[in-house]
């Protein structure tokens, strides 16, 4: 049986993705700032 080890890039994406940011007050602030700058993303 092969044990799946998550790649560092996936790990980073999981920690810094949109959904993760939505979960905290500060992250929502970041998302709002990005939306204001670039439109919806």
MITIDREN-431179 format. One record per residue (C-alpha): residue number from 1; residue in three letters; x, y, z. Coordinates in nm, 2 decimals. Each point is the difference from the previous one (the first is absolute). Example, Ala and Ser with C-alpha at 12.3 -4.5 7.8 and 13.67 -1.06 7.14 Angstrom:
2
1,ALA,1.23,-0.45,0.78 $
2,SER,0.14,0.34,-0.07 $
//
This chain:
41
1,UNK,0.00,0.00,0.00 $
2,UNK,0.13,0.34,-0.10 $
3,UNK,-0.01,0.27,0.27 $
4,UNK,-0.09,0.33,-0.15 $
5,UNK,0.22,0.29,0.11 $
6,UNK,-0.13,0.34,-0.09 $
7,UNK,0.23,0.21,-0.21 $
8,UNK,0.13,0.32,0.14 $
9,UNK,-0.17,0.20,-0.28 $
10,UNK,-0.34,-0.16,0.08 $
11,UNK,0.06,0.06,0.37 $
12,UNK,0.08,0.36,-0.06 $
13,UNK,-0.31,0.04,-0.22 $
14,UNK,-0.22,-0.16,0.27 $
15,UNK,0.13,0.25,0.26 $
16,UNK,-0.02,0.31,-0.22 $
17,UNK,-0.30,-0.07,-0.22 $
18,UNK,-0.31,0.21,-0.03 $
19,UNK,-0.22,-0.22,0.22 $
20,UNK,0.26,-0.01,0.28 $
21,UNK,0.02,0.38,-0.01 $
22,UNK,-0.38,0.03,0.02 $
23,UNK,0.01,-0.19,0.33 $
24,UNK,0.16,0.28,0.20 $
25,UNK,-0.07,0.37,0.05 $
26,UNK,0.34,0.11,-0.14 $
27,UNK,-0.03,-0.23,-0.30 $
28,UNK,-0.34,0.14,-0.09 $
29,UNK,0.16,0.34,0.01 $
30,UNK,0.27,-0.12,-0.24 $
31,UNK,-0.26,-0.15,-0.24 $
32,UNK,-0.20,0.32,0.01 $
33,UNK,0.31,0.21,-0.08 $
34,UNK,0.08,-0.23,-0.29 $
35,UNK,-0.35,0.01,-0.14 $
36,UNK,0.01,0.38,0.01 $
37,UNK,0.32,0.01,-0.19 $
38,UNK,-0.06,-0.26,-0.26 $
39,UNK,-0.37,-0.04,-0.02 $
40,UNK,-0.13,-0.35,0.09 $
41,UNK,0.27,-0.27,-0.01 $
//
